[in-house]
C-alpha cells in the first residue's frame, strides 16, 4: 500500500511516501507563509523525482503546526501522535521518544500499542530547540549544518549557563569578544542543549528505552551528549529523524484504510 505523510512544521515541512514499510520518497523544504500553494508544488516535486504519480497514493495524512492549511489529504493528526506512531512502529522496543524540533522539545511515554500515555512539551519557550541552537551558532558565525564539524575541532567546552535565548545569545557574544574559539563555544552550546533535553526527559523515570527524533537529532554533537546524560538504552531512529512526524502520518494513513 502506498501512503503519504506531510508534516508542516514551524521551520521546515517534510513529505514522505511509504510503500508498505519501505520509504520510497522524501523531501524537506523551508516552511513559508504560503503553505497551501507551496506545499502542493513541493509534494508534486517529491513525487516526480521519485517517479510516482499522485494517483498511486492510496491514503495520505497531514500533521504539524500548519497542517490545517493542507489541501488534498485524507485527514489531519496531532504531531505528537504521529511521532509516537513512527517510533512505536519502527522501533517496537522503546517506551519513550524525545523529539527535539525547530521550536520545542517534546518527551513522550508510549505504551506497547504506540499510544502516548504521558508527555511534556516546552512550547512556552524555545530553549534547547533547533531554533535556539541555530540562532546561537549563527551568532558565532557557524551554520547549523556545520556544528558537528566545528565541535570536532574544539579543545574544550565553553560554559553556557543561561537557558533563555536572549541571555544565552548575550553570553555567547561575550565569549566571542573575549576571544574564545568559535568551535569551543559551539561545543558548549551543544552541551547546554543536551542538558536541557536530558533534564526534561529524565522526569519520566519509567522511560528507559528511547529514541531521539526531530531536526536536532541529526546533530551528533548534541545527541551523543544527550545519550550520555540520559542513560537508559538508546535506539537509533532508522530514518532521518527529522522525518519522524511525516513518517508517522504516513503509517497512520495506512491504518485508516
Phi, psi and omega in degrees: 000131181261120181231159181229140175237137180234124179246112178262093182272176180295322183252320184230149173245144184227147175232134173228150175234127179248139169249096192058245182264003185261129175280114184250349177199146176201159177198156180225136176217160176291138177282131179245185179275001183242060189300310187305313182283313187288324178294322178301313178295322179297314178300314180298323179294317179297315180295318181297316180299329180270357181072034182242130176275152181299330182295339181279348178285116185273336178201150182213154179215150177244157178205176179099173185296334181252017186296330182295343179270357179289148176240143173087006176265156183287325177198167178242137182232153178301142184298316181296322177298320180291315179299317179297319179297317179296314181297313182293322182287318185274332180227078186296347181286339190280156172235003178210143171237142174238111183255116181251096186262195184292326185236353184204167173243131178233125175252131184231130168268134180233154177265187185293343178267000181084010178277142178283119181260342175195150178205158174227139181217132181265051185286358175274347183211141183268009182299134180084354182275178177298320180296318177303311182293321181295313180297316181294316182291324178295328178296337179267344183095020179244119178291154184297331178285349182255007184298312182300320179296317180296315182296327180297340181261358184284151178250348179199168175255117176281124186294131172245108189271333185275140175260356177272133183302318182296311182288325179295321178296320177298320179295318179297314180298322176299317179296322178298313181294334178277357175090013177293144181294135179307320181296325179288324178292318178298320177300320177292323176298315180299321179293321179294316179297316180298323179294319179296314181296312183295322180298320179293313183294328182294345178294340174267090185295338181269359180268089186245357176232109194218167170227164179246132179229177183093166185300324182292335178294349176280347184265105186298328181296336175270310186296325180295323178288322176301315180299319179296318184283329186273329182071208182068198180248119181265134175242124181289134177294132190286347178235181174307118186296342178288346180269004190303312183295319178295321177297317179297322178297318179295321179294315179295327177298322180292331181279343180282339184283000000 
